[in-house]
């Protein structure tokens, strides 16, 4: 989950059982060895160290062909599977695996004033004009802004707490919406996390925070790095498995609110 400082990217073709796969080849100044990444909605990627000649890529793909085939089959199965988490349930947002009801609150503000979202007494209250309408793009944007603010607060608290436990000093904190990773750590100690982690169970979010903080000791995925992770979170493989199984549902999530009069409202005041 470390961030590469080198964006040089090329493509390679791979035939797996008659299925032509586009493979992205990317150099990384931080990589100590080559690795293959298979992520939902993204091309297969080979990350290679700076000094490794590209002529080694076909050999790497040949050696990993069986593993790539299994990962692609797993992703195909997940794509065909009915959603398991219930994130498409209308009228709620999700926080640490639990549904939080959405309520709308009409205000005297004009449409140009926009919408705001605040968590009050276990309900996410959307305030703005025309409260009787469904979840328009403006309302959805307000929910996403709330997620980002809440992610910065909650993840920031977890980073501070776990950094003390691990004896490391993190740099700046960034909240983003990447498609292929849940967190990253730069060589300067900047930590970046996906706001979508707030929808996952808290132990999953906590694992990702610990994972990135361990990169402040080992900026790679070496055996020593995983030893640090295992000491801090002995059951981390369960969190990795959860992310692997439900990543596509978190990435596809968009908040929804019934566009009819049955939506929940709270009075102005």
C-alpha positions as CSV (number, residue, x, y, z in Angstrom):
1,X,0.0,0.0,0.0
2,X,2.9,2.3,-0.3
3,X,2.7,5.0,-2.9
4,X,5.1,4.9,-5.8
5,X,7.0,8.1,-6.7
6,X,7.6,6.9,-10.2
7,X,4.5,7.1,-12.6
8,X,6.2,5.4,-15.6
9,X,3.6,2.9,-16.9
10,X,3.5,0.6,-19.9
11,X,1.2,-2.2,-21.0
12,X,1.7,-5.9,-21.7
13,X,-0.7,-8.4,-23.2
14,X,-1.4,-11.8,-21.4
15,X,-3.4,-14.7,-22.8
16,X,-5.1,-16.8,-20.1
17,X,-7.2,-19.6,-21.5
18,X,-8.0,-17.6,-24.6
19,X,-8.9,-14.5,-22.6
20,X,-6.7,-11.6,-23.6
21,X,-5.7,-9.6,-20.5
22,X,-4.2,-6.1,-20.6
23,X,-1.5,-5.9,-17.9
24,X,-0.2,-2.6,-16.7
25,X,3.5,-2.5,-15.9
26,X,4.6,0.1,-13.4
27,X,8.0,0.9,-12.0
28,X,8.3,1.8,-8.3
29,X,11.3,3.4,-6.6
30,X,10.2,1.8,-3.4
31,X,9.6,-1.8,-4.6
32,X,12.3,-4.3,-3.6
33,X,10.8,-7.1,-5.6
34,X,8.3,-7.5,-8.4
35,X,4.7,-8.1,-7.4
36,X,1.4,-8.6,-9.3
37,X,-1.8,-6.8,-8.3
38,X,-5.3,-7.9,-9.2
39,X,-8.0,-5.4,-8.1
40,X,-11.7,-5.0,-8.9
41,X,-12.4,-2.7,-11.8
42,X,-8.7,-2.3,-12.7
43,X,-6.3,-4.0,-15.1
44,X,-3.9,-6.5,-13.8
45,X,-0.8,-4.7,-12.7
46,X,2.9,-5.7,-12.4
47,X,4.9,-3.5,-10.1
48,X,8.6,-3.8,-10.7
49,X,11.7,-2.3,-8.9
50,X,13.4,0.6,-10.6
51,X,16.4,-1.5,-11.7
52,X,14.6,-4.6,-12.9
53,X,14.7,-4.8,-16.8
54,X,11.2,-5.0,-18.4
55,X,12.3,-8.1,-20.2
56,X,11.7,-10.0,-17.0
57,X,7.9,-9.2,-17.0
58,X,6.9,-12.1,-19.3
59,X,8.7,-14.5,-17.0
60,X,7.0,-13.0,-13.9
61,X,3.6,-13.3,-15.6
62,X,4.3,-16.9,-16.5
63,X,5.2,-17.8,-13.0
64,X,2.1,-16.0,-11.6
65,X,-0.3,-17.1,-14.3
66,X,-2.1,-19.7,-12.1
67,X,-2.5,-17.1,-9.3
68,X,-3.7,-14.5,-11.7
69,X,-6.3,-16.9,-13.1
70,X,-7.6,-17.7,-9.6
71,X,-7.9,-14.0,-8.7
72,X,-9.7,-13.2,-11.9
73,X,-12.1,-16.1,-11.4
74,X,-12.7,-14.8,-7.8
75,X,-13.5,-11.3,-9.1
76,X,-15.8,-12.7,-11.7
77,X,-17.7,-14.6,-9.0
78,X,-17.9,-11.4,-6.9
79,X,-19.2,-9.4,-9.8
80,X,-22.0,-11.9,-10.3
81,X,-22.9,-12.3,-6.6
82,X,-25.8,-10.4,-5.2
83,X,-24.7,-7.6,-2.8
84,X,-24.2,-8.9,0.7
85,X,-23.8,-5.8,2.8
86,X,-27.1,-4.1,2.1
87,X,-25.4,-0.8,1.2
88,X,-28.1,-0.1,-1.4
89,X,-30.8,0.2,1.2
90,X,-32.5,3.5,0.6
91,X,-32.8,6.1,3.3
92,X,-29.7,5.2,5.3
93,X,-25.9,5.8,5.3
94,X,-23.5,3.2,6.7
95,X,-21.0,3.8,9.6
96,X,-18.8,0.9,10.8
97,X,-21.1,-1.7,9.3
98,X,-24.3,-0.3,10.8
99,X,-27.1,1.6,9.0
100,X,-27.7,5.2,10.1
101,X,-31.1,6.7,9.0
102,X,-31.1,9.8,6.9
103,X,-33.5,12.6,7.7
104,X,-34.1,15.8,5.8
105,X,-34.7,19.2,7.3
106,X,-36.1,22.1,5.3
107,X,-34.5,25.5,5.8
108,X,-35.2,29.0,4.5
109,X,-32.0,28.9,2.6
110,X,-32.0,29.3,-1.2
111,X,-30.9,26.6,-3.5
112,X,-27.6,28.4,-4.0
113,X,-26.8,28.0,-0.3
114,X,-26.4,24.3,-0.9
115,X,-27.0,21.3,1.5
116,X,-25.2,20.3,4.7
117,X,-25.1,17.0,6.6
118,X,-24.7,16.5,10.3
119,X,-24.9,13.5,12.6
120,X,-27.4,14.2,15.4
121,X,-28.6,11.6,17.9
122,X,-27.9,8.7,15.6
123,X,-29.4,10.2,12.5
124,X,-27.7,12.0,9.6
125,X,-29.7,15.2,9.1
126,X,-29.6,16.8,5.7
127,X,-30.4,20.5,5.8
128,X,-31.2,22.6,2.8
129,X,-34.0,23.9,0.5
130,X,-36.6,21.8,-1.1
131,X,-36.5,19.0,1.5
132,X,-39.3,17.1,-0.1
133,X,-37.3,16.2,-3.1
134,X,-35.3,13.0,-3.4
135,X,-31.5,12.7,-3.0
136,X,-30.4,15.0,-5.8
137,X,-26.8,15.3,-6.8
138,X,-26.4,18.3,-4.3
139,X,-27.7,16.2,-1.4
140,X,-25.5,13.2,-2.4
141,X,-22.5,15.6,-2.5
142,X,-23.4,16.8,1.0
143,X,-23.4,13.2,2.3
144,X,-20.0,12.5,0.7
145,X,-18.6,15.7,2.2
146,X,-19.8,14.5,5.6
147,X,-18.1,11.2,5.1
148,X,-14.9,12.9,4.3
149,X,-15.0,15.1,7.3
150,X,-16.0,12.2,9.6
151,X,-13.2,10.1,8.1
152,X,-10.6,12.7,8.8
153,X,-11.8,12.9,12.4
154,X,-12.2,9.2,13.1
155,X,-9.2,8.0,11.2
156,X,-7.1,10.9,12.6
157,X,-8.0,9.8,16.1
158,X,-7.1,6.2,15.3
159,X,-3.8,7.3,13.7
160,X,-2.8,9.3,16.8
161,X,-3.7,6.5,19.1
162,X,-2.0,3.7,17.2
163,X,1.1,5.8,16.4
164,X,1.8,6.1,20.1
165,X,1.4,2.3,20.6
166,X,3.7,1.6,17.7
167,X,6.2,4.3,18.6
168,X,6.1,6.0,15.2
169,X,5.6,9.6,14.1
170,X,3.2,10.0,11.1
171,X,3.2,13.0,8.8
172,X,0.2,14.7,7.3
173,X,-3.2,13.0,6.9
174,X,-5.1,12.9,3.6
175,X,-8.6,11.6,2.9
176,X,-9.3,10.5,-0.7
177,X,-11.4,8.1,-2.7
178,X,-8.9,5.8,-4.5
179,X,-10.2,2.8,-6.5
180,X,-7.4,0.3,-5.9
181,X,-6.2,0.9,-2.3
182,X,-7.5,1.7,1.1
183,X,-4.5,3.5,2.4
184,X,-1.0,4.6,1.4
185,X,2.2,5.9,3.1
186,X,4.7,8.1,1.3
187,X,8.4,8.3,2.0
188,X,7.7,11.6,3.8
189,X,5.3,9.9,6.2
190,X,2.2,11.3,4.7
191,X,-0.7,8.9,5.3
192,X,-3.7,8.7,2.9
193,X,-6.9,6.8,3.5
194,X,-10.2,6.1,1.7
195,X,-13.2,7.7,3.3
196,X,-15.1,4.5,2.3
197,X,-13.4,2.7,5.2
198,X,-16.0,4.3,7.4
199,X,-18.6,1.9,6.0
200,X,-16.5,-1.1,7.0
201,X,-16.5,-2.7,10.5
202,X,-14.2,-0.7,12.8
203,X,-11.7,-3.5,13.2
204,X,-11.2,-3.3,9.4
205,X,-10.5,0.4,9.5
206,X,-8.2,-0.1,12.5
207,X,-6.2,-2.7,10.6
208,X,-5.7,-0.4,7.6
209,X,-4.5,2.4,9.9
210,X,-2.0,0.0,11.6
211,X,-0.9,-1.3,8.3
212,X,0.0,2.1,7.0
213,X,1.7,3.1,10.3
214,X,3.9,0.0,10.1
215,X,5.2,1.4,6.8
216,X,6.8,4.1,8.8
217,X,9.1,1.4,10.0
218,X,9.3,-0.6,6.7
219,X,8.3,1.2,3.6
220,X,7.7,-2.0,1.7
221,X,5.9,-5.3,2.1
222,X,8.8,-7.4,3.2
223,X,8.7,-10.2,5.7
224,X,9.9,-7.8,8.4
225,X,7.0,-5.4,7.6
226,X,4.4,-8.2,8.0
227,X,6.1,-9.2,11.3
228,X,5.4,-5.7,12.6
229,X,1.8,-5.9,11.4
230,X,1.3,-9.4,13.0
231,X,2.7,-8.2,16.4
232,X,0.3,-5.2,16.4
233,X,-2.7,-7.1,15.0
234,X,-2.4,-10.9,15.2
235,X,-5.7,-11.5,13.5
236,X,-5.0,-9.1,10.6
237,X,-5.7,-11.8,7.9
238,X,-9.4,-11.7,8.8
239,X,-9.5,-8.0,8.0
240,X,-7.7,-8.6,4.8
241,X,-10.2,-11.3,3.8
242,X,-13.1,-9.0,4.6
243,X,-11.7,-6.2,2.4
244,X,-11.0,-8.7,-0.4
245,X,-14.6,-10.1,-0.3
246,X,-16.4,-6.7,0.0
247,X,-14.2,-4.2,-1.6
248,X,-16.3,-3.9,-4.8
249,X,-19.4,-3.2,-2.7
250,X,-17.7,-0.4,-0.8
251,X,-16.3,1.1,-4.0
252,X,-19.7,1.0,-5.8
253,X,-21.6,2.6,-2.9
254,X,-23.6,5.7,-3.4
255,X,-26.1,7.1,-0.8
256,X,-29.7,6.8,-1.8
257,X,-32.9,8.3,-0.3
258,X,-36.5,7.5,-1.4
259,X,-37.7,10.1,-3.9
260,X,-41.3,9.9,-2.6
261,X,-43.2,11.4,0.3
262,X,-42.4,8.5,2.5
263,X,-39.0,9.8,3.2
264,X,-38.2,10.7,6.8
265,X,-38.3,14.4,7.7
266,X,-37.5,16.4,10.7
267,X,-39.1,19.8,11.3
268,X,-37.4,23.1,10.8
269,X,-36.2,24.9,13.9
